[in-house]
């Protein structure tokens, strides 16, 4: 969904009325920012995918309230974007064609390459020239934000140290492990009905016996495991205590590092886990946290400075919401 929203926001073009049965061009002006207008279609092209997502989660008055809130946030963002872009033009921010090319290349990596970009352009009735112009405006906005905001934010060593001392609860790490799994999935019927899958149980037992007789666990995982990460050479990400179902959680956290669990049953199947890495609950040290704290404080200060700066732009601008 995130990727879908990203693409639709980038390729925003003509909109349709939300919930309407007949498509029509919506070109009503809903806001004026200095000498530029914001249209209903511009807003709806961004709001529409959010609305479709909300429809799956909410209904009635709750849906209306969420859509109303989202509409206001999007309109505020559009106004800010117009103001910042106008300021970037006034300050003669220059974006080269090479920079646009690199941004297009990054977009292609986030999607499925240039073929998907071209397909989206065709569906949206948008030209590559128009897309490049959108990207240019986005880069101008980003460049001006770097100049006005990020380059002026400084985080001192004392601020980082004080944050660590004053927020000890933020640096408590629960016990965690990295595991590798040999998994045999239950049949769809067994999973749906919550019944025993004897064939799957017998299969995992045969693997367990092979391991006890000297077969290599990694080889069995690569050849037979029905886990989505079975072909990965490195173990999965850290798993925190309490984040898995009780049977799995108890098995992996009671087993020493480097050892195998017994056969563990879960709703999806049967598993044998090997504990690749293990860490006890502890407080994260200041040195380990320094970079993370710096990043957090930098973002917080940048956001605050951006709000102040955009408020200054708004006070100096002509803005009419209709």
N, C-alpha and C positions, 0 to 999 in steps of 0.2 A: 504493500500500500504506500509506503514512504516513497519508493521509486516512482510509482504511478503519479502521486501528487507532485513530486519534483518536476516530472516531465510536463504535466498539464499546466503547472504554474509557469514554466518557462515558455511553453508554446501557446500561452493564453491568446485567444483570438476572439471570434464571435461567440456570443453566449446565447442560451435559450432560457425561457422562463422556467424556474424551478417548478417541477410537478405539472407543467403544461403539456397538453396533448398535441399541440401544434407548434412547430418551430416558427419563430419569427425573429426578425432582426431587432435587437434591443439597443437603441442608440440614445436613450434618454440620458441627459447630463445629470449626474448626481452630485458632482462637486466641481468647483473651480479652484485651481491653485495658481495664483498670479495670472498668467496668460494661457494656462493649460487646463484642459478639461479631463475629468474622469467620468467614464460612461458606465451605465448599468451593465452593458455587455462585458466591459473590462473586469468589473467586479465579479459577475456571475461566472466567468470562465475559470476563476480561481475557486469560487464558493461551491460550484456544482459538484466536483468530486468529494468535497467534504460533506455536502448534503447527502450524497448517495451513501457515504460511509455512516453518517449519523442515522440514516433511515434503518440501517440494519441493527442499531443498538437502542434507539429510542423511538417513542411515538407520542402522539397527542401534544399536550401543552409542553411536555419536556423537550420534545423534538423542536417545537417552535422556539423555545427559549435558547436552546443550544445554537440553532441556526441564526437567531437574532444576534447572539453574542459573537459568533464567528463572523457575521457580516460586518459588525462594527469594528472588530479587530482588523479585518482585511482592508476596510476602507481607511482606517487610520494608517495602516502600513503603506497603502497606495499613496496617501497624501504625503507621508514622510519621504517615500521614494521619489516622488515628483520634486519635492523641495530640495532634497540632497542632489538630485540630478541637475536641477537648475543651478544650484550653487557650484557644482562641478563644471558646468558650462561657463559660468561667470568667471571661475578661476582658471579657465583654459586648460583643464586636465586633458592630457593627450594619451590616447590608447592606440597602439600600432596594430597593423594587420597581423603581424606575427603573434601578438598577444591573443588576438581573437582566434587565430588558428590553434594555438595551444589550448585555449578554453574549449573549442570545438572537439579537439582530440580527447580531452578529459571527459567531455560529455559522451563521446562515443564509447569510452571505456565503461562509464556508468550504465550505459544502455547496452545494446547488442551490436555496437558498431554503427557505421554510417548508413547501413541499409535500414536500420530501425529509425534513425534520424530522418532519412528521406521518406520513409513510410509515414511517420508522424507529421512531417511537413505536408505531405499529400492529403492526409486525413483532415488536417486543420486548415487546408487552403492557404498555406503560408509559403513564402519563397525563402530560399537560402539567404538572399540578400536581407530580408526582413529579420531573419533569425540572427544574422551577424550583427545587425543594428541593435537588437535586443541585448545581445551579449556585450556589445560595446558600451551600452548604457549601464549595464550591471557592473562592468569593470570600472567605469568612471565613478560610480557610486562607491564601490569598494576602495578605490584608490584615494578618494577624498576622505573616506572614513579613516583610512590608515594615517593620512596626514593630520586630520583634525582631532582624532581620538587616540588611536593606538600608540602613535609615536610620542604622545604627550603623557602617557600613563607610566608611572614609575612605581615599582614595588620595592620597598626597602627591606634589607635583611631583618631589621627589628620588627617590621609588620608580620613577616613570615613566622618569626619565632614567637611573637605574642599570640598569633592565631593558634599555633600549636599548643601553647600553654593554656589558653583560655577555652579550648574546645577539646578536652581529652576524650570525650565520648565519640568524636568523629574518627578516632585513630585506634579503636579497638577492633582487631581482626578476629573473627571466629575461626575455629579449626577448619581446615580445608584439605582437600586431596585432589590429585590428578589420577585418573584411572584409565585402564584399557579394558575393553569388554569383549568377551566371546558370547554372542547372543544367538539364541534360537527363538524366532518369533512364533507365537501361537497362531492358529488359524483364525481367519476373520470370524468364523462362526463361534469359536471358543471365546474370542475377545468380546464379541457382542453379547453373548449369553452368560459370560462369567463362569464357564464350565472348564473342567480340566482337559487339556490337550495332551493325551498320553503319548502321542507320537513325538511331539516336541520335547516332552519330558524325557523320554527314552533316548532321544538324540543327544540332548545335552549331557545325559549320564554317560553316554558312550564317549563323548569328548573328554569328560572329566576323568574317565578311566584311562584314556590314551595319555593324558597329561601325567597321571600318576605312574604310568608305565614308561615315561621318558620322552613322549612326543613334545616338540617345541610349541609353546603356547602361541608365540607370534605367528608361526606358520599356520596353525589352526585358525587363528583369527583372520588372517589374510585369505585363506581358502574358503572358510565356511561361515564366518560370522555374518549375521544378518543385521548388524548394527550399521547405521549410516556412516560412522567414522572408521569402519573396519579397515579401509585401505590407507588410512593416514599413518605415517610412520611415527609422528610425534603424538603424545597423549593429548587428550582434549583439554579444555580450559579448566581452571580451578573450580571445584565444586565445594560450596560452603556447607557446613554441618547444618542440617535441618531443611535443606532445600530440596531433597529427594523424598520419595515415599519412604515410609518407616522401615520396611524390610530391606531396601537398598541402603538407606542411610545407616542403619545399624550394622550391616555387614561390612561396608567399606570403611567405616570409622573404627571398627573393632579389630581390623586386620592390620598387621604391621606393614610398613613400607617394603615393597619387593615381594610380598607374599600374595597368594591367591585366596580369594574367599571360597566358601563352599558354594554349591549351586543356590542361586537366589531367584525366587519367583517374583514377577511383577505383573501388572495387568496386561502388558504387551507380550511377555514371553519369559524365558529362562536365561539366566546370565551366570557367567563366571567372571569375576572382576580381578584384575591385578592392580595393586596399589603402586603406582609409578612414583609419586611424590606425596609427602604428607607433612603438614605443618600444624602444630598445636595452636590453640587460641593464644593470642598475645597482643600487646600494644605495639603498633607500628612505630619505629624510631623516627626521630626528627629528621635524620639524614635521608631516610627512605621517603619521607613525606614532603621534603622541601620543595621539590619541583611541582608536585601536585598542588600544594598550598599556593605557590607562586602563580600557577595557572588559574586557580580558582579566584584569587584576589585580583589578578589582572582582568579577568572577565567581568567580575563584579564592578570594579572601578570603570572599566570601559563602558559597560552598560549604563552606569550612572552618568558618566560624562556625555554619552550619546544622548540620553534623555534631556540633559540640560542644553546641549547644543541644538537639538531639534526644536526644543521649546523656544530658543532664541530665534531660529529660522521662522517658526510659526508666527511669533510676535511681529516680525518684520515683514511678513507676507500678507497677501490678500487671499483669504480662504473662505469660500462660501459652500456650505453643504445644503443640498436641496432635497 
